Amino acid sequence: MSLLLNRCCWVFLLAVTGAGHCQTNLQDIKEGLGQQLYFDKNLSLNRTQSCASCHDPSSGFVDATNNASKGAASLGDDRKSLGDRSAPTASYANQTPFFHQAKDGRYIGGQFWDGRASNLKDQAASPPLAAGEMAMPNKAAVSKRLQENPAYLSLFKRAYGDAVFDDAETAYDAMTDAIATFEQTDFFSPFDSKYDRYLRGEYELNKQEELGMTLFFSQQFTNCNQCHQLKKRPMTEGETFTDYSYHNIGVPTNKALRVLNGLSPEHADDGLLTNPEINDATTRGQFKIPTLRNVAVTGPYMHNGIFTNLHTVVAFYNKYNSKSAKRQINPESGMQWAEPEIAENISIKELEHGPALDDKRIDALVAFMRLLTDQRFEHLVD
């Protein structure tokens, strides 16, 4: 267990028992409470699923369960329902800006692949009541489950007032706030990867990693930084490797997943257009650019988990820049890349930026992205 989790557990114990000579502050209580809620399976209908089930802190904050989809989507609390999108990593989600429209018209930020939750608190409110996820029937049922736990009764009142359980809406809002408070901690965003240590002079790149970094930040030789660079200057501390914008990059339908979850192979996931706030047909098929933090350990890749290997992802982007017949073959299937799930609105300008990459440069880019793995997940890197 990490130092932060140990700390949270200790704060939780102090808050419940009043033990110790130090007085815990409100922030500490909320963080400790949020941590307990994050791992609490009792908040799902059949008591089988928690936040951590789909955002496992031991596996890069993604779903590490071995279901039939091989991680492409998550099972619901009934252990039968299977979604149609992969669970995005919760690592560095606390760096994501609120969902908004920028001055240039682009949609930016928000949680989930389609940004439908503006912030972490809104995101935490969704899974407990989602039929295919934690499946609780309503907020009153969730409040009742919370009140089964004597420790929660004490902590919720200390953090949110004695009247917190007087109505279900107030209790539910407090629960989501506590979870979001925990998710705001450095436990989810330590910035301690080899790349971060390199920036601090604590790690020396090998030649392949150095080439990969040069290519990644190059304005001439790759298109990576078109969408996966937030800071204006390359090699800046605190980089999250996403600009949080939305694009359609022509990802094919995951037909194998559709067989498992019962949706028609002809069904099209409209991406950003499914966000209730959006009524703009030009956003159809766009999905939020994910962070590359921990990307080496958070596969399978793309919003529908269609690609297993990180090399395949780079090869997929490279197909837009290469005329070679070899580069038009999906290395995982041995067949030509499948047609896009949604063929309109593809971000061709960004995708066709830069020349074709040879195998050496593809390998170098993958080597660089492996550097973005948090220290506690480095043992998971292939």
C-alpha positions in Angstrom: 0.0 0.0 0.0 1.3 3.4 -0.9 2.4 6.0 1.6 -0.6 8.2 0.7 -3.0 5.3 1.3 -1.4 4.5 4.6 -1.8 8.2 5.5 -5.4 8.3 4.5 -6.2 5.2 6.5 -4.5 6.7 9.6 -6.5 9.9 9.1 -9.6 7.9 8.7 -8.9 6.1 12.0 -8.2 9.3 13.9 -11.4 10.9 12.5 -13.5 7.9 13.7 -11.9 7.3 17.1 -10.6 10.8 18.0 -7.3 9.1 18.9 -4.0 10.9 18.8 -2.8 14.3 19.8 -3.0 15.9 16.3 -6.3 17.4 15.2 -7.3 16.4 11.7 -8.5 19.2 9.5 -11.6 19.1 7.3 -9.6 18.4 4.1 -7.9 15.3 5.7 -11.3 14.0 6.9 -12.8 14.3 3.4 -9.7 12.7 1.8 -9.9 9.8 4.2 -13.6 9.4 3.7 -13.3 9.6 0.0 -10.6 6.9 0.0 -12.9 4.5 1.9 -15.8 5.3 -0.5 -13.5 4.8 -3.5 -12.9 1.1 -2.5 -16.4 0.4 -1.1 -18.2 -2.3 -3.0 -21.3 -1.9 -0.8 -22.3 1.1 -2.8 -23.3 -1.1 -5.8 -26.5 -3.1 -6.0 -25.1 -6.6 -5.5 -22.1 -5.3 -3.4 -19.6 -6.4 -6.1 -18.3 -3.2 -7.6 -16.5 0.0 -6.4 -14.8 2.9 -8.1 -11.6 0.9 -7.8 -13.0 -2.0 -9.7 -12.8 -0.1 -13.0 -10.0 2.3 -11.9 -7.7 0.0 -10.0 -4.8 1.9 -8.2 -2.6 -1.2 -8.6 -3.0 -1.3 -12.4 -2.6 2.2 -13.7 -6.1 3.2 -12.5 -7.8 1.1 -15.3 -9.9 -2.1 -15.2 -7.5 -5.0 -14.6 -10.2 -7.6 -14.3 -9.9 -10.5 -16.7 -13.3 -10.5 -18.4 -14.1 -11.8 -21.8 -13.4 -8.4 -23.5 -9.8 -8.5 -22.2 -10.1 -5.0 -20.8 -11.9 -3.4 -23.7 -14.9 -2.7 -21.5 -16.0 -3.3 -17.9 -18.5 -5.7 -16.4 -21.4 -4.2 -14.4 -22.3 -5.0 -10.9 -24.5 -7.9 -12.1 -21.2 -9.5 -13.5 -23.1 -9.8 -16.9 -23.6 -6.3 -18.3 -20.7 -5.3 -20.5 -20.1 -1.7 -21.7 -19.1 -0.4 -25.1 -16.2 1.9 -24.1 -13.1 1.2 -22.1 -12.7 2.7 -18.6 -10.3 5.6 -19.0 -7.5 5.8 -16.5 -8.2 7.9 -13.4 -4.5 8.8 -13.1 -4.0 12.5 -13.7 -7.8 13.0 -14.2 -7.5 15.6 -11.5 -5.5 17.7 -14.0 -8.4 17.9 -16.4 -10.0 21.3 -16.9 -13.8 21.6 -16.5 -15.7 20.9 -19.7 -15.9 24.1 -21.7 -15.8 25.6 -25.2 -12.7 27.5 -26.0 -12.6 30.8 -27.9 -11.6 28.9 -31.1 -14.8 26.8 -30.9 -13.1 23.6 -29.7 -14.6 21.7 -26.8 -12.1 21.1 -24.1 -11.9 19.0 -20.9 -14.5 17.2 -18.8 -14.5 13.6 -17.6 -15.5 10.5 -19.5 -14.6 10.0 -23.2 -17.4 12.4 -24.2 -16.9 15.0 -21.4 -20.4 14.7 -20.2 -19.3 15.2 -16.6 -17.8 18.6 -16.2 -15.5 17.7 -13.3 -14.5 14.9 -10.9 -17.5 15.5 -8.6 -19.9 15.2 -11.5 -18.1 12.1 -12.7 -18.3 10.4 -9.3 -22.1 10.9 -9.3 -22.6 8.8 -12.5 -21.5 5.1 -11.9 -23.5 4.3 -8.7 -26.8 5.0 -10.5 -25.8 3.7 -14.0 -27.8 0.5 -14.9 -24.8 -1.2 -16.5 -22.4 -0.2 -13.8 -23.1 -0.1 -10.0 -26.8 -0.2 -10.7 -28.2 1.4 -7.5 -31.9 2.3 -8.1 -31.7 5.8 -6.7 -29.9 8.2 -4.4 -32.1 7.2 -1.4 -30.8 3.6 -1.8 -27.3 4.9 -1.8 -27.8 7.0 1.3 -29.3 4.0 3.0 -26.2 1.9 2.2 -24.0 4.7 3.5 -25.8 4.7 6.8 -25.2 1.0 7.3 -21.6 1.9 8.1 -21.2 3.5 11.6 -17.9 5.0 10.6 -19.6 6.8 7.7 -22.3 8.1 10.0 -19.6 9.8 12.1 -17.4 11.0 9.3 -20.1 12.4 7.0 -21.5 14.4 9.9 -18.0 15.8 10.8 -17.3 16.7 7.2 -20.7 17.8 6.0 -22.7 18.7 9.0 -25.2 16.9 11.3 -28.0 17.2 8.7 -26.1 15.5 5.9 -28.4 12.4 6.0 -31.6 14.3 6.4 -32.3 13.9 2.7 -30.9 11.7 0.0 -29.8 14.5 -2.3 -27.6 16.0 0.4 -26.0 12.7 1.3 -25.3 11.8 -2.3 -23.8 15.2 -3.0 -21.5 14.8 0.0 -20.5 11.3 -1.1 -19.5 12.5 -4.6 -17.6 15.5 -3.1 -15.6 13.2 -0.8 -14.6 10.9 -3.6 -13.6 13.8 -5.8 -11.6 15.2 -2.9 -9.7 12.0 -2.6 -9.1 11.9 -6.4 -7.6 15.4 -6.2 -4.7 14.1 -4.1 -1.2 13.4 -5.4 -1.9 9.7 -5.1 -3.5 10.0 -8.5 -0.9 12.4 -10.0 2.6 12.0 -8.5 4.6 13.2 -11.5 7.4 10.8 -10.5 8.0 8.9 -13.8 11.4 8.4 -15.3 10.5 11.4 -17.6 9.9 13.6 -14.6 13.1 12.4 -12.9 14.9 13.1 -16.2 13.7 16.7 -16.0 15.0 16.9 -12.5 18.3 15.5 -13.4 17.7 12.2 -11.6 17.5 9.9 -14.7 19.6 9.6 -17.8 17.9 8.7 -21.1 19.3 6.0 -23.3 19.7 6.7 -27.0 16.4 5.2 -28.0 14.5 7.1 -25.4 16.3 10.3 -26.3 15.4 9.8 -30.0 11.8 9.1 -29.0 11.6 12.3 -27.0 13.0 14.3 -29.8 10.5 12.9 -32.3 7.6 13.3 -29.9 8.2 17.0 -29.4 9.2 17.7 -32.9 7.0 20.0 -34.9 8.4 18.5 -38.1 8.8 14.7 -37.8 5.7 13.6 -35.9 2.1 14.6 -35.2 2.2 13.6 -31.5 2.4 17.0 -30.1 -0.5 18.2 -32.2 -2.8 16.8 -29.5 -0.6 15.3 -26.8 1.2 18.4 -25.6 -0.5 20.8 -23.1 2.3 23.1 -22.2 3.5 25.7 -24.8 7.1 24.7 -24.3 8.3 21.1 -24.7 9.9 19.2 -21.8 8.2 21.3 -19.2 7.4 20.0 -15.7 3.7 19.2 -15.1 3.0 18.1 -18.7 0.0 15.8 -18.9 0.5 14.8 -22.6 -3.0 15.8 -23.7 -4.5 19.2 -24.7 -7.9 17.8 -23.6 -9.5 18.5 -27.0 -11.7 16.2 -29.0 -11.0 14.5 -32.3 -12.2 11.8 -34.5 -9.1 9.8 -35.6 -10.9 7.1 -37.5 -10.8 4.4 -35.0 -12.5 1.2 -36.3 -15.5 -0.5 -34.6 -14.5 -3.1 -32.1 -16.7 -5.9 -33.5 -15.4 -8.5 -31.1 -16.7 -6.3 -28.2 -20.0 -5.8 -29.9 -20.5 -9.6 -30.1 -19.9 -9.8 -26.3 -22.1 -6.9 -25.3 -24.9 -7.5 -27.7 -24.8 -4.3 -29.6 -25.1 -4.5 -33.4 -21.8 -4.2 -35.3 -23.6 -1.5 -37.2 -24.1 0.6 -34.1 -22.0 3.8 -34.2 -20.7 5.5 -31.1 -21.2 9.2 -31.7 -18.6 10.2 -29.1 -18.8 13.9 -28.1 -22.2 14.2 -29.8 -23.6 11.9 -27.1 -22.8 14.6 -24.5 -26.2 16.1 -23.6 -24.7 19.6 -23.8 -23.6 19.2 -27.4 -25.8 19.7 -30.5 -23.2 20.0 -33.2 -23.1 17.4 -35.9 -19.4 18.2 -36.6 -18.5 16.6 -33.3 -19.8 13.2 -34.2 -17.2 10.5 -33.7 -14.9 12.8 -31.6 -13.5 11.6 -28.3 -11.4 13.3 -25.7 -7.6 13.0 -26.2 -6.4 10.9 -23.3 -3.4 11.5 -21.2 -0.3 9.5 -22.1 0.7 9.3 -18.5 0.9 5.6 -17.7 -0.1 4.7 -21.3 2.3 1.8 -21.3 0.3 0.0 -18.6 -3.2 1.1 -19.4 -4.1 -0.8 -22.5 -6.0 -1.9 -24.4 -6.2 1.4 -26.4 -8.6 3.8 -27.9 -12.1 4.5 -26.6 -13.3 1.0 -27.4 -10.2 -0.9 -26.5 -9.7 -2.2 -30.1 -5.8 -2.2 -30.0 -3.9 -4.3 -27.6 -0.3 -3.1 -28.2 1.2 0.4 -27.9 3.2 -0.3 -31.1 -0.1 -0.8 -32.9 -1.4 2.5 -31.8 1.7 4.3 -33.2 1.4 2.2 -36.4 -2.3 3.2 -36.7 -1.4 6.9 -36.6 1.5 6.3 -39.0 -0.8 4.8 -41.7 -2.1 8.3 -42.4 1.4 9.4 -43.4 2.7 6.4 -45.2 2.0 5.2 -48.8 3.7 1.9 -48.1 1.5 -1.1 -48.4 3.2 -2.5 -45.2 2.0 0.4 -43.2 -1.6 -0.2 -44.3 -1.6 -3.5 -42.5 -2.8 -3.8 -38.9 0.1 -5.7 -37.2 -2.3 -7.3 -34.7 -4.7 -8.7 -37.3 -2.4 -9.1 -40.3 -5.1 -7.5 -42.4 -5.7 -4.0 -43.7 -6.8 -1.5 -41.2 -10.6 -1.6 -40.8 -12.8 1.3 -41.9 -13.5 4.0 -39.4 -16.5 3.6 -37.2 -17.5 7.1 -38.2 -15.9 8.3 -41.4 -16.9 11.9 -41.3 -15.2 14.6 -39.2 -11.9 12.9 -39.2 -9.1 15.2 -38.1 -7.0 14.8 -41.2 -5.0 18.0 -40.8 -3.6 16.8 -37.5 -3.2 13.2 -38.6 -1.4 13.9 -41.8 1.1 16.2 -40.1 4.7 14.8 -40.5 6.4 12.2 -42.6 6.1 8.4 -42.5 7.9 6.7 -39.6 10.2 3.7 -40.0 10.3 0.9 -37.4 13.3 2.4 -35.6 11.3 5.6 -35.0 8.1 3.8 -34.0 10.1 1.8 -31.5 11.7 5.0 -30.2 8.3 6.7 -29.7 7.1 3.7 -27.7 10.3 3.7 -25.6 9.6 7.4 -24.8 6.0 6.8 -23.9 7.1 4.0 -21.5 9.1 6.7 -19.7 5.8 8.3 -18.7 4.9 5.5 -16.3 4.5 6.4 -12.6 7.2 4.9 -10.5 4.9 2.6 -8.7 3.7 1.1 -12.0 7.2 0.6 -13.6 7.2 -3.1 -12.7 4.1 -3.5 -15.0 5.9 -2.2 -18.1 6.3 -4.9 -20.6 
